[in-house]
Amino acid sequence: SSVFFQDVVGILCLVSVAAALDFKYHHAEELEAYLKGVHAAYPSLTHLHSIGRSVEGRDLWVLVLGRFPTHHKIGIPEFKYVANMHGDETVGREMLLHLIDFLVTSYRRDPVITRLLNNTRIHIMPTMNPDGFEATKVPDCYYTRGRYNKNGEDLNRNFPDAFESNNASIQPETQAVMNWIKNETFVLSANLHGGALVASYTFDNGNSVTGSLKGYSRSPDDDVFIHLAKTYSFNHASMYKGTGCDNRQTFPEGITNGYSWYQLEGGMQDYNYVWGQCFEITLELSCCKYPPADQLEGFWRDNKAALIEYIKQVHLGVKGQVIDKNGNPIPSAIVEAKGRPHVCPYRTNEQGEYYLLLLPGTYVINATVPGFKPMLKTVEIPDNTGNFSALKQDFSFSEVSIKSRAVSCPKTPLYQDLERTSAAAKPTLHILVLMTVMLVIFK
């Protein structure tokens, strides 16, 4: 009976760990204990794993929440939040712990959260830079060395860049995130920072191809990114007001194109979009990078609705499978909306699935299996975020019975090549026009 009593006490302790999340800063050991406590208290709703280790050997913990937390299910999109990439920007780290707490305690009690978790697989990484957080001994509103990882590298300048060669040596934390992106079918994401109050979106870098000469670097899905950024800013208590943190900086409607704000190379959001097929925005949540702990409860109130509303956007647009004549999935088929080609074409995963985030409207979806005639389908996309499911549209290639090979996009600056070809094409175009004019004249 004493064993039984110990078990009961153990379970009660776990439940209290999961329930009593204080508004304070949680250091590495406490953060780990909290995540393990939540997983033990909600084993069927959560899956806890480490995607790698920091320079100093700390685990990079990810808690996955959903009806099928351990693995990807066809038709259920993957979503992620990553915080504390800069170790001294701390608000996001605590917001994600409170988000976990809110999601697990609301499941089966709140119908919206229940549907959200039944139809979405949500990955939460409270800290991408645990070493930097632990190194920040004196909290500061502006800047400390804890921003960087243990090797003194800025992790948000450390990813391959689509516009120029990034010479930074890839850090273990960055490599872990790159592998994670490669192994999951992430559709939507946000990374949480501090030091401003704004939702910033792709691209962070640019060249003439993306219109950077006009001070704005536009992606093919610019309309979707603006919608995503506004979804967050307008559901936040004050971000949408756009007042910024001082008189010098104002952000109309609380959003900005990354490049328009300031150019950076090797950023995580551009990497997600170009190589991960995942739309990511950067959320700056606090003017002060490391505010006093007694302000955390207020930050949670300000961000709670926005954090939930943003996750729902993973159900925008259209999704489906590409299959062959035997009903087998075709991996690596290209599926894109006409008029929005990605520099690295978006392809189906191992299960032949694709997910395209698109605003409500009429689109032509083009599915291409190399060596076969492409299939075009016109779709009318409603706003389905309230139904927690994007529009479903499958493609069946009746003459195909092949297993497509996995195709990966080169990590070279892809937009550099595009700039070269567009510059090279211009003179040829002029010559063609000239020749046509000459022919007409001579005729």
Residue pairs with C-beta under 8 A, 6 or more apart in sequence:
14 37
14 40
14 41
15 41
17 33
17 34
17 37
17 38
17 40
17 41
18 34
18 37
18 38
18 40
18 41
18 42
18 101
18 104
18 105
19 101
19 105
21 34
21 97
21 98
21 101
23 94
23 98
23 293
23 294
23 296
23 297
23 300
24 94
24 293
24 296
25 90
25 93
25 94
25 293
25 296
26 34
26 93
26 94
26 97
27 133
27 134
28 58
28 130
28 133
28 134
31 61
31 93
31 97
31 126
31 127
31 130
32 59
32 61
34 97
35 48
35 61
35 63
35 100
35 126
36 48
38 46
38 48
38 63
38 100
38 101
38 104
39 46
39 47
39 48
39 63
41 104
42 104
42 107
44 69
45 65
45 66
45 67
45 69
45 104
45 107
45 117
46 63
46 64
46 65
46 69
46 104
47 63
47 64
47 69
47 70
48 61
48 62
48 63
48 64
49 61
49 62
49 64
50 59
50 60
50 61
50 62
51 60
51 62
51 125
51 176
51 177
51 179
51 180
52 60
52 172
52 173
52 175
52 176
52 177
52 179
52 180
53 59
53 60
53 172
53 176
54 60
54 129
54 130
54 131
54 149
54 150
54 172
54 173
55 131
55 149
55 150
55 151
55 171
55 172
55 173
56 130
56 131
56 134
56 150
58 130
58 131
58 134
59 130
60 125
60 127
60 128
60 130
60 173
60 176
60 177
61 125
61 126
61 127
62 123
62 124
62 125
62 180
63 100
63 123
63 124
64 70
64 121
64 122
64 123
64 124
65 100
65 103
65 104
65 117
65 121
65 122
65 124
66 76
66 117
66 118
66 120
66 121
66 122
67 76
67 117
67 118
67 119
68 76
68 121
69 121
72 78
72 121
72 184
72 185
72 351
73 121
74 321
74 351
74 353
75 319
75 353
75 389
75 392
76 119
76 120
76 121
77 120
77 121
77 185
77 187
77 188
77 314
77 315
77 319
77 355
77 390
78 121
78 123
78 184
78 185
78 186
78 187
78 314
79 120
79 121
79 122
79 123
79 186
79 187
79 188
79 189
79 311
79 314
80 122
80 123
80 124
80 125
80 184
80 186
80 188
80 189
80 278
81 96
81 99
81 122
81 123
81 124
81 125
81 189
81 190
81 191
81 192
81 307
82 125
82 128
82 177
82 189
82 190
82 191
82 192
82 268
83 92
83 93
83 95
83 96
83 125
83 126
83 127
83 128
83 191
83 192
84 90
84 92
84 93
84 126
84 127
84 128
84 129
84 130
84 132
84 133
84 192
85 128
85 129
85 155
85 156
85 191
85 193
85 268
86 129
86 132
86 146
86 147
86 148
86 154
86 155
86 156
86 193
86 194
86 289
87 127
87 129
87 130
87 131
87 132
87 133
87 134
87 135
87 136
87 146
87 147
87 148
87 149
88 132
88 133
88 136
88 139
88 140
88 143
88 144
88 145
88 146
88 147
88 289
88 290
89 147
89 192
89 193
89 194
89 195
89 286
89 289
89 290
90 133
90 136
90 139
90 194
90 289
90 290
90 291
91 192
91 194
91 285
91 286
91 291
91 296
91 299
92 191
92 192
92 193
92 194
92 283
92 285
93 126
93 127
93 133
93 192
94 126
94 296
94 299
94 300
95 192
95 285
95 299
95 300
95 303
95 307
96 124
96 125
96 126
96 192
97 126
98 300
98 304
99 124
99 304
99 307
100 124
100 126
102 113
102 304
103 113
103 117
103 122
106 113
106 114
107 113
107 114
107 117
108 114
112 308
113 308
115 388
116 122
116 308
116 311
116 312
116 388
118 388
119 315
119 388
119 389
120 311
120 314
120 315
120 388
122 311
123 184
123 186
127 133
128 155
128 173
128 177
128 191
129 148
129 149
129 155
129 173
131 149
131 150
132 146
132 147
132 148
132 149
132 150
133 146
134 146
135 144
135 145
135 146
135 150
136 144
136 145
136 146
136 290
138 144
139 290
139 291
139 292
140 289
140 290
141 287
141 288
141 289
141 290
141 291
142 195
142 289
143 289
144 289
144 290
145 152
147 154
148 154
148 155
149 155
149 171
149 173
151 171
153 168
153 169
153 171
155 171
155 173
155 174
155 268
156 191
156 193
156 264
156 266
156 267
156 268
157 166
157 168
157 264
157 265
157 266
157 267
158 166
158 168
158 170
158 171
158 174
158 266
159 166
159 170
159 174
159 178
159 266
159 267
159 268
159 270
159 271
160 166
160 266
160 271
160 275
160 411
161 205
161 265
161 266
161 267
161 270
161 271
161 413
162 203
162 205
162 270
162 271
162 274
162 343
162 413
162 414
162 415
163 203
163 205
163 206
163 207
163 265
163 413
163 415
163 416
164 205
164 265
164 413
164 416
165 412
165 413
166 265
166 266
168 266
170 178
177 268
178 271
181 271
181 272
181 275
181 276
181 278
182 276
185 277
185 349
185 353
185 355
186 272
186 276
186 277
186 278
187 277
187 278
187 279
187 314
187 355
187 357
188 228
188 278
188 279
188 280
188 310
188 311
188 313
188 314
188 357
189 272
189 278
189 279
189 280
189 281
190 232
190 280
190 281
190 282
190 283
190 310
191 268
191 269
191 280
191 281
191 282
191 283
192 283
192 285
193 282
193 283
193 284
193 285
194 284
194 285
194 286
194 288
194 289
194 290
195 245
195 284
195 286
195 287
195 288
195 289
196 244
196 245
196 249
196 284
196 287
197 238
197 239
197 243
197 244
197 245
197 251
197 254
197 284
197 285
197 286
197 287
198 233
198 239
198 242
198 244
198 251
198 254
198 255
198 256
198 261
198 284
199 228
199 229
199 230
199 232
199 233
199 239
199 254
199 255
199 256
199 281
199 282
199 283
199 284
200 229
200 255
200 256
200 257
200 258
200 261
200 269
200 281
200 282
200 283
200 284
201 225
201 226
201 228
201 229
201 255
201 256
201 257
201 258
201 269
201 281
201 282
202 217
202 219
202 225
202 258
202 269
202 270
202 273
202 279
202 280
202 281
203 210
203 212
203 217
203 218
203 219
203 257
203 258
203 259
203 270
203 273
204 217
204 258
204 259
204 263
204 264
204 265
204 267
204 269
204 270
205 212
205 217
205 258
205 259
205 263
205 264
205 265
205 267
205 270
206 212
206 217
206 259
206 263
206 415
207 415
207 416
207 419
208 419
208 422
208 423
209 415
209 418
209 419
209 422
210 217
210 218
210 219
210 259
210 415
211 217
211 218
212 259
212 263
215 259
215 260
216 257
216 259
216 260
217 257
217 258
217 259
217 260
218 257
219 225
219 273
220 340
220 341
220 342
221 273
221 279
221 340
221 357
221 358
223 359
224 279
224 316
224 317
224 357
224 358
224 359
225 279
225 281
226 255
227 313
227 316
227 359
228 279
228 281
228 310
228 313
228 357
229 254
229 255
229 256
229 281
230 240
230 253
230 254
230 255
231 306
231 309
231 310
231 313
232 239
232 281
232 283
232 306
232 309
232 310
233 239
233 240
233 242
233 253
233 254
233 255
233 306
234 240
234 253
234 254
235 305
235 306
235 309
235 310
236 254
236 302
236 303
236 305
236 306
237 301
237 302
237 303
238 302
239 254
239 306
240 253
240 254
241 254
242 250
242 251
242 252
242 253
242 254
243 250
244 250
244 251
245 287
251 261
258 264
258 267
258 269
258 270
258 282
267 282
268 280
268 282
269 280
269 281
269 282
272 278
272 279
272 280
273 279
273 280
274 342
274 343
274 344
274 409
274 414
275 344
275 409
275 411
277 342
277 346
277 347
277 355
279 357
285 299
285 303
286 299
288 295
291 299
312 385
312 386
312 388
313 357
313 385
314 357
315 384
315 385
315 387
315 388
315 389
315 390
316 357
316 358
316 359
316 383
316 384
316 385
316 390
317 355
317 356
317 357
317 358
317 359
317 381
317 390
317 391
318 355
318 356
318 358
318 363
318 365
318 379
318 381
318 390
318 391
318 392
318 393
319 353
319 354
319 355
319 356
319 390
319 391
319 392
319 393
320 335
320 353
320 354
320 392
320 393
320 394
320 395
321 329
321 348
321 351
321 352
321 353
321 354
321 394
321 395
322 329
322 330
322 333
322 335
322 348
322 352
322 354
322 367
322 369
322 394
322 395
322 396
322 397
323 329
323 330
323 352
323 394
323 395
323 396
323 397
324 330
324 396
324 397
324 400
324 401
324 402
325 396
325 397
325 398
325 399
325 400
325 401
326 401
328 352
328 401
328 403
329 348
329 350
329 351
329 352
329 353
330 348
330 352
330 369
330 397
330 400
330 402
330 403
330 404
331 347
331 348
331 349
331 350
331 351
331 352
331 403
331 404
331 406
332 347
332 348
332 404
332 405
332 406
332 407
333 347
333 348
333 352
333 354
333 367
333 368
333 369
333 395
333 404
334 345
334 346
334 347
334 366
334 367
334 368
335 346
335 347
335 348
335 354
335 356
335 365
335 366
335 367
335 368
335 395
336 342
336 345
336 346
336 356
336 365
336 366
337 356
337 358
337 363
337 364
337 365
337 366
338 363
338 364
338 365
338 366
338 376
339 364
343 414
343 415
343 418
344 409
344 414
345 409
346 354
346 356
347 354
347 407
348 354
350 406
354 367
355 390
356 365
358 381
359 381
360 381
360 382
360 383
361 380
361 381
362 378
362 379
362 380
362 381
363 378
363 379
363 381
364 376
364 377
364 378
364 379
365 376
365 377
365 378
365 379
365 393
366 374
366 375
366 376
367 374
367 375
367 377
367 395
367 397
368 374
368 375
369 397
369 400
369 402
369 404
370 404
372 397
372 399
372 400
375 395
375 397
377 393
377 395
379 391
379 393
381 391
382 391
384 390
384 391
